């Protein structure tokens, strides 16, 4: 129950429509979490993993038709289609409500309805925003406990503020034909039915913290971004915070949890967030960031001691695994794991390579952020952390240099708007196709990209202390297909150069696309990298970049009259300089 009449009224309306057998208001206590776990162990929703090797770890296996986000069934509902933009699937709000409400009618009969008050960001931060998710899934409850600040303290803030994002979820009957994820930005509301998968069911994550929050941020003057936040402390004790946006398969989580290599003694790296950043200007015009989440919902295949030791360590206790395989001694297993062998696959069958991978390629782990050995306590700081640099990145085997700096904030917005990656074997379709993913927000921006870019550009009018903007590419290859840069922990060398640029400690080579490092300013001590490779990593091919700017121009043109003139001018200016 609650003292906030608008919340109680909504809960009553939902209960009347969905007809649950019981209603449970979640407190967020550890005892409640344990009770939920025990309930799911009893009904088979969860199984206990090897308690000696993986204490307090559990396995959940999804319906095979419900294992990923469903972008084609995800809608942004605005009165005018152009407000949602060509970057979203659109539906009128009245139609959206009518269609999804028909699916919710009586859907919770025989089930418990859970009411989850939660806070995205530190409870006492002015930058945080609250929501309430109603769900009939205990699996959602325990994941929201790990992923957000959930329970009584959040409810207290909601009652004090009187406002919250409404999220209604039901697993329904898991029929893919009766699955919809609907967003109503003007109402700060989300309705999701027919899926138990985290990206569709944990409504505090992508649905609230990006799609609804990006719209909210535009109204209120801040940014909700698909960015990691990492703290970098150099041997002199100087710490800088960097926010980075990368499309999938570009090393985002690995960078967030980077471990300094032995060749760079004295450096420390702190993880504040691996996926989402909310960015606000403080009273002095400094851009500050909070991580709205308090846990990780990460892709587990490929995780091991070499690729990401911090992640490998943090999922060895107090974790929930979804759709991984298990070994003979009941340890979780996934492709890329360096020990053990799969015995039972992610569908609960005896493993047979003829049936495909042992773990689903999108199998997941959920853990509290405090499990991470490199976790920074400043992730709970109400004031957030000051951002020195914003870094965009993509996977380009030829075009993009290792790193370059935008010439201005406006140029940096163009760099972000033009972010692209080449498809890999992990993508459906042809390998090597360039796909635009502006600011890595293509699936997550809750309104028209043209208006989103205009909002980004507006920050230059509000502050003269904005962070510098950079672009990185760890994936340059030689003509033989070999990577020119070692990547992983060695990427700290590039971040070190970025910090040096922010502190004006090094000069750079000005080119039409931005400022490139002088080769001698990239620390290559103890690296097996040739002078020729370093030269290739710190130079550009004008012919390739002329074609790239033309492609970016065509992409921007697809947003029509709403495209900000300043962005068009940036593109034309650089194209002319390259010509």
N, C-alpha and C positions, 0 to 999 in steps of 0.2 A: 504494500500500500504506500501511498505518497500523499503529502500535503499539497502538492501542486495539482490543482483541479484540471488543468488542460491535459496533463499527463494521465491522470486517473480516468478522465473521460475517454481518451484515446484507447487506453488499455481495455476499458469496458466495451467500447465499440468493436475492437478487434476480437475480443472474447465472444461477443454475441454473434459475430459473423463466422468465426472459425470453429466455434463450439468445442473447446478443449474440455477434457475431464477435470483438469486441475490447473491452477495458476500458481507459479512460483516466482517470487521476486528475489533476484539474485543478490546476495550480500557481498560476494567477492572474497569470502573467507577461505582459509586453507581447508577448514573442516568441510565446507561446502564442496570444494574441489574434490576432496577425497571421496565424499559421498557420491558425487557424479561419476567419478572413475569406477567406484564399486558397482554402481548401477549398470554401467556400460559393460563391465566385465561379466556381470550376471546375465545380461541379455545378449552377449556376443558381439556387441558393437566394437569393443576393444578386446585384445588379448594381451597378457603380460609377456614381456620379452625376458631374456635371460637376466635374472635378478642379480647375479654375481657380476657379470660384465657390463650390464646396462641397468643399474638400479633405478627404479621408479620410471621405467620407460615402457611404452605401450604401442601396440600396432593397431591401426584401423585400416580396413580394406573397403574401398568404395565400390559402388555398383560400376561395372566396367563401362557403362555409358556416361559416367559422371566423374570425369577425372581431370577437367581443365576448365578455364574460363570459356565462355561461349559468346564471342564478340558479336556474332550474327543474331543473337537473341538478346543483346544488351542495347537498351534504348535510352535516349535522352528526350524527355517529353517537355516541349516548350510550345507556346501558342503559335509562334512563327518558325517555320522550318529553318530559315537562315540563321536564327539565333543558336540552334544546335550545330549548324555548319555541316559542310560535306565530310568532316572528320568523324561524324557520329551517325548512327542509325536514329531516325527521328519518328516520333509519333505525337499526335496531339494529346494533351493531358487527359481530356475527357475520355478519349478512346483508350488511352493507356490504362487508366483506372478501371474502366468498364471491363476490358479484356482480362486484366490480372485479378480483379476482384472476383470475377466469376470462378477463377481457379481456386481462390482462397475459401470459397463458401464451404463450410463444414470440414475443411481439410485437417483440422486438429482433433477430430473426434477420436477418442481412445488414447489421446496423448496428453502430455503436460505442456502447458504454454509457459515458457520462461521469459521473464522480463529482465533485460540486462541493461542497467544504467552504466555508461562508460564515459571516460574522459580521454580524448586524444591529445596527448601532451601532459606535462606535469600538472597535477591537480591544482596547484596554486599559481600557475602561470597565466598571465593575461593573454598570452598567445594561444592558449589551448581552447578547444571547442568540444562540447559534449554531445552525446547522442544516447538514444535508447534503442536497443534492438529487441524486438519480440521474435521468438523462434520456438519451434517445437523440437529442436535438436540439442540433446545434451552434449554432443560432440562440438557443436558451436559454442556452447557455454564454456567448456574447459579450454578451448582454443582462445576465446575472447579473454579468459582469465590470464592466459600467458601473454597475449598480444597487446592488451590495453590496460589502463587503470580502471578496473571494473568493480562496481559494487556500491556500498553505502556511502563512501566519501564522494563518489561521482554523483550519486543521487542528491546528496546534500548541496553540491554546487549547482546542479540542475534546478533544484527547488529555489535556491537563492537567485539565480539568473532568470528563471522563468522561460528559458528557451533551450531547444535541443533539436538535433536531427532525428527524424523518425525513420526507423528501419524495421520493416516487417518481412519476416522470412519463414518459409516452411519448406521442408523437403518434399512435400506433396507426395505424389506417387512415383517420383523419379522418372516419369515418362518424358523423354527428350522432346516430344511433341507438345508437352504441357509445361514447358520450361521458359521462364521469362525473367529478365533482370531489368527493372524499370527505375529510372531516375527522374524526379520531378524537382528541378533546381529551384524554381520559384517558391515551392512549398517546403524546401529542405527535407525532402522525403525520398525514401527508397522502398521498393517492393520487389522481393525476389522469391520465386517459387520454382520447385521442381528440381533443385540441385542441393547436394550436401557438400560439394567441393568448396574449399576455403575461399577461393577468389570470388565465388558467387554467393557464399553463405556467411562469411565473416564480414559483415557489412561495414564494420569500422575501418576496414583496410582500403581496398581500391575504391569501393563504392562511395564511402564517406570521405576518407582522407585525401582522395584525389578528385573524383568526378564532382561530388557535391562541394567539397572544400575549394576546388579551383574556381567554381562559380562564386562561392561565398567570399573567397579572397579578392576577386575582382570588385565585388560590391564594397568590400571593407578596406581595400588598399594594401593587400599583402599578396604572397605567392604560395601556392600549394604545388609542390614539384616532386617528380619521380626521381629523387636524388639521394645518394648516400651522403653522410656527414662524417668526416674523419678529421682527427686532430693529429698534427705532426709536430713532434718536439725534437729540435735539433740538438747536437751535442753541447751547445751553449745554453740550453735550457729555454730557448725561445720557442713558443708554441703558436702555430697557425692552424686555423680551421678552414677546411675546404669542402665545398658541396659539389658533387659530381653526378652528371646525368648520362647514363649509357643505355642504349637499347639492349635487349637480351643477347646473351652469348658474347658479351664484351668485357667480362671480368669485373662486374660491379661488386658482388659480394666479396670476391678475393681482394679487391682494393680496399674495401671497408674494413677488412680484418687483416690487412697486410702485416707481415712480420719482417722487420728490417733484416737484410742479409748480413752475414758476418763481415762482409767487406765494407759495411757502413756502420762501424761501431759508434755507440753513443746516441743513436737515433731511437726514439720511441714513437709508437703509433697507437692512437686511442680511437676506438669505435664509438661513435655516438648514434649512428643509424646506418642501416644497410639498404634502405629502399625509398623512404619518403622524408622530405624536409618541408617544413613550413617556415617561410622567410618573411620577417617583418622589419620595417625601419624603426629604430628606436628614436628617442627624442633628439639625439644628436645626428641623425641621418645615417647611422651605421646599420648595415643590414645584418640582422641576427637570425639564427636558425634554431628551431627545436625539432626533435624527432617526435612526431605525434604517437608513434608506437612505443611499446615497452617490451617487445619480443620479436622473434624472427619466425617467418613462415617461408622457409627456404627450399629451393630445389636441391635434393640430396645426391642424385647421380653425379659422379665425378669428384665428390668430396673425399679427400684423403689427407694423410699427413703432409704430403708434398704440395698438393694444390692449395690447401687452406687448413693449416694445422689448428688454428684457433677454432674454426668451425668443426673440425674433426673432434677436437677435445670437448667442445661444449655440448655435443649431442650424445655423449656417452652416459649422461644421467639426466633424469627429470625431463624427458622429452617425449613427445608424441610423434610417431612415424606414421605416415599415410602412404599406402600402396608401394611399400618396399617388399623385397623377398625376405625369407628367413633361411638360416642355415640349419644343419642337423641339430645343433645345440641351442637353437632358438635365438640366435643373435640376428639383428637386422642386417640385410645385405643389399647392395646395389652395385650397378656397373660403375667401375672405378674404385671400388673398395679393394684394398690391397691384401686383405686377409680373409680367410674363410671361403666357402663356396655355397651357392644357392641350392637349397633342397626343395623349398616350397616357393612358388612364384607369387606375384602380387595379386593373383586371382584365387589364391588358396589351393592351387593345383600342384602336384608333383612337378618339379622343374623339368622342362624339356625344351632345349634350345630351338626345336622346330616350332614351338608356340610363340617365339619372340623373346624379348628381353625378360630377365627375371624380375627386375623392378620396373615399374612404369617410368618412362622417360621424364614424366612430370611428377614423380613421387616426391614427397615433402617431409620436412621436419618442422615441428613447432617447439620452440624453447623460449624461456624468459631471457631477456637481454643480459641479465646478470650472470648467466651461464658462460658468457663469452670472456675468456681470459684477458682480452684487451678492452673490455667494457670501461667506458669513462663515466664516472659519477656525475659529470656535468650534463649527461643526458637527462638528468632530473632537475637541472638548474632552471628555475622559473624564468630567468632573464634570457635563456638561450646562450648561444656562443656567437662571437663576431666572425663573420665570414670574410676571409681575405681574398679568396678566388672562387669563381664558378668555373667548372671544367665540364665541357661536353666531349663526347667521344663516340667513335664508331669503328666498325671493322672494315678497313679498306686495304687491299693487298698492294695497291700501287699508288693511288692518288695522294692521300693525306700524309704529311710528314709526321714524325714522331710527336711533335708538339709545336703549336704556334699560339701567339697571343693576339687577340682582337685589338684593333686600333682605338676603339671607343666602346662605350656601352651599346650604342646603336649598332655598331658593327658586330658586337658580341651577340645581339639579338638575332641578327642575320645568320651568324655562325650556328646558333642554336636552332633556328628555323630550318636550316639546311642539313641538319644531322641526318646521316644515312649510313646504312650498313649493307654489306653484301651477304646474301643468304648463305647459310652453311647447310651441312647435311642434317642438322637438327630442324631445319625449316621444311615445311611441306612445299613441294614444287622444285623448280629448277635451281641448281646451286649457282651462286655468283651473281644473282640479280640484285641490283641496287634498289633498296627500299628506303624511302624517306620516313623518318620518325622524329619529327621536330621535338627538341628538348626531351626525347625519349618518352613523350606524352601522348603519342598517337592513340593508344587504346584508352586513355585515361582523362583527357581534357573534357570537362563537362559542358563546354560551349564552343562556339565557332573559333577556330584557330586564328583567324584574322583579328578578331577582337582580343584574343589571348595575347597575340604579338603586340597589339596596340597597348595593352595593359603593361606588358614588360617594358615597352619603350617609355611609358609615362614615368617610370622611376627616375629617369635622367632629369626630369623637371623637378623632382622632389628631394634630390640629394646630390651633393658633389663628393660623397664619400663611398660611392658604390664599389663593390669588389671588381677586380679585373677579371676578364673573361678569356678562357683558353680552350683549345681543342687538342685532344690527344688521340693517337692511333698506335696501339701496341702491336698491330698486325701487318705491318709492311713486310713484303716478301721479295726475295730475289727472283731473277728470271728462272731459277731452278726450283722455285717454290719453297725455299727455306726462309724461316722468319729471320729478319735482320736484327730484331731486338729480343733479348731473352725473356722479358716480361716478368710476371709474378712479383717477387720481392724487389727485383731490380727496378721496378717502376718507381720506387722511392727516389731514384736518381733524377727522374723527370719532375717529380713533385718538388724536389729540392730546387731545381731550376725555376719552377713556377714561383716558389717562395722568394727566391733571390730576385726575380723580376718584380714581385710585389713590394719588395724592400729596396728596389732600385740599386741592387748590388752588382748587377751585370747588364751590359748592353746587349743589343740584339740586332739582327739583320732585317731591315725593313723590306718587305716584299708586297706585291699587290694584295695578297690574301691575309697579311698580318706580319707580326714580328716573329722571326724564327731564331732559334739559338745559334750562336757561333759554336761550331763543333767543339772547340776547346772548353766551352762552358758547361758541357754535359760531362759529368764525372764518369769516366769509363775505367777507373783504376780497378785492376784485377778482372776486368771483363775481356772475354775473348771476342773482340769485335774489331774488324779491320777499318782502316781509315776510309776505304771506299764505301763500306756499309754505313759508317757514320755520316759521310757526306750525303749519301742517298737519303738518310733519315732526316737530314736538316736542310733539304733543298726541295724545290718544286719544279714540276714540268709545266711550262706555261701552256702548251697545247692542251694537255689534259685538264688543266684548270679552266681554260676558256670553255671547254665542253661542259665542265661541271657547273660553272656559273650560268651557262645557258640553260642547263637542266634545272637548276635551282629557280631561275627566272620563270620557266614554264610551270613549275610546281606552284610558285607563289601566285602566278596569274590565275590559277584554277580557283582562287578564293575571291575573284571578281572585285567589285567596287569596294568591298569592306577591307581589302588589303591596305594597311597603313602606307601612306605615301613615303614616309621616311624609310621604310623597309625596301620599297621598290627603288628608291634613290640609292640606297646602299648597294643593292645588287647591281644596278646600272653603272655606278661609279667604279666598282671593282672590275666589272666586265670590261669597261672602257680602259682601265689601267692595264689589264692583261693584254688587251688588243694593241 
